[in-house]
Structure formats: C-alpha cells, structure tokens
Amino acid sequence: MRTRTSLIALLATSLATGGLALASAGPAQAAVIDVSTTAQLKSALAAAAPGDTIRLADGTYTGNFKATTPGTATARITLTGSSRAVLTAGGGYGLHLNGASFWTVHGVTVTGGQKGVMADAANSVVIDSVTVHDLDMEGVHFRKSSRNGILRNSRVYDTGHDGRGMGEGVYVGTAGDLTDRSDRAQILNNVIGPGVGGENIDIKEGTTGARIIGNTFDGSGLTGANFDDSWVDVKGNDVLVEGNKGSRTTNNGYETHTQQSGWGCGTVFRGNVSDLTGATGGKQLAINVTNSSESCRTTVYGSNTVTGGKGLTNITVTP
C-alpha cells in the first residue's frame, strides 16, 4: 500500500485552516510501498520517487524488473525484503537499475536470469545483504560508468550456467571499452562462490579505484576457459585488494593484466590469505603479476600469505 501526502491535500487543509498549513506545505513526503505480487512490484519500481521505500513481502516475484528513476544523495530510493523475497527471471536481467542512481537494494534474492543485478549509468548504488545465484552469466555488474557502486555483505554463487567458461561473480566495467568509467566500486565482505563460472571478481580496463576488501572466495567453478584461472583479475587502475580469503582455484589466486596500454597499473595487495591446495595450473601463485614495470607498478606486501601452490608472487615483495 502506498502512503504519500499529496500537495492537493495540503492545499485543501491550508484553505480550511485559514492558510496556516499552506505556509508549511513542502515537497511530497516519502512513501513506503508494501508489495506482495509481481504486478505490484513492477508498478512500484515504475512509480518510485526519491526517498521512497519499496518493501517486499516474502514470496516469488517472476519476471524481469527494471528501475529508471534516480533517487538523490539525500533521498535514496530503497528496495528491501528478506532473502525469502525472491526475484526470479527466466532470462534477461533479474534486476536492472538503468540510470537509477542512489538506490539501495537490501536483503532480497535474485536468481534465474541471464544476469542478476545490473547497474547501468547508475551512480552510488548500494547492494547490501543480497543473495544472487543460478544465472547464465554474471551475478552483479556495474557498467556504463556506474560510479561509486557498493556491493557488501552479500552472497553470489552458481553463475555462468551457459557453459562458455564465463559468468563472473562480480564484473566492473566493460571489456575493451575505456569509456566505461565505472570507477570507485567497493566490493566488501561478500562470500563469492562456489560454482562461479568465471573469476569471482573481474575489474576491467577503463575503471579506476576499485576496493576489494574482506571477501571470501571459492573458485571451485573455475574451468580455465577464457583465462578464468584465478579468483580476481585486475585490469583497471589503482585497485586495492586487501584482507580477502580464497580457496580452490585451477591455477592462481589473484592476477593483474594490461589489456589496454596504461591500464592494469597501481594495484596494491595487502593481508590476503590464499589457499592454493589442489591447483594444477602452470604457475600456482597466490598473486600472479603479468605487467609490472617502472611505469605500471604493482605492490605486493609481505602481509599476504599462501598455503599450497608454488609461491606467493613473481615480483619483489614489499615488507
């Protein structure tokens, strides 16, 4: 049910009270919209305004869901529910935030589509405590210069079901497109894997300033196809990878690459714990740096540790 104070009602009240309410009348108040059906959810997404909260009852919502109206920095729009509020798509995107900046998505489950949660040209999106699983391709994608996106406290698993050796857990940017400046993505305290058909996280060239902190990676879905042989692949600039734990990989834990000149530089690895037990690839390094040079530095601190495999890294370790 939608509850929003209308400007017409305020004007009527002001007239009835001799103008007192008219003096205090302001913008329409934020609404809480309680939703329990697919039709209600689609309507609520289409009608959402800054400050609104869309509150999902437990149940299954079948279809592809899209939001296009942005919130504001001071009046975010929130879509919230428990993990038992399940958005199930038969294809396409489960939840598409298309230009929907300043949205918070909290608690819900997204499953069954081509991709799970897609942010396109949507800044300052917060995806918090969601579950994303059983998808043909990637789980969560920040794309088309979706800046300052946050994914935190969430679970992503069983992606890449189309069998092409793709389907990353989290994907930032667009391969080969330096105009996609999905900068300053924060990927914090998530559990990614098992069954992720590409890297757990892929940071693409053209993006800058990603922060990958406190996550737990399970690479049991890696196949080695399309070079997906590590938990994290960094091709963007100035990325911090800190305090993560990873296990089960076909080859390495983390990798850096230069796919476009001047990119894949400035990565810092600090305090990551890697278990490479069972790895069978050629290098079997916790941190495989493919592009370190004077003009494209990578820093690997001694606080990183590794169990199994053939070593910590292939560059000089910084104390």
Secondary structure, DSSP 8 states (H G I E B T S, - for coil): ------HHHHHHHHHHTTTHHHHH--S----EEEE-SHHHHHHHHHH--TT-EEEE-SEEEES-EEE----BTTB-EEEE--TTEEEE-SSSEEEEEES--SEEEES-EEESSSEEEEEES-TT-EEES-EEE--SS-SEEEESS-TT-EEES-EEESB-TTSSS---SEEES-TT-TT----S-EEES-EE-SSBSS-SEEE-TT-B--EEES-EEE-TT--SGGG--SSEEE-SBS-EEES-EEE--SS-SEEE--SSTT-S--EEEES-EEE-TT--SSS-EEEEES--BTTB-EEEBTT-EEESSSEEESS--B-
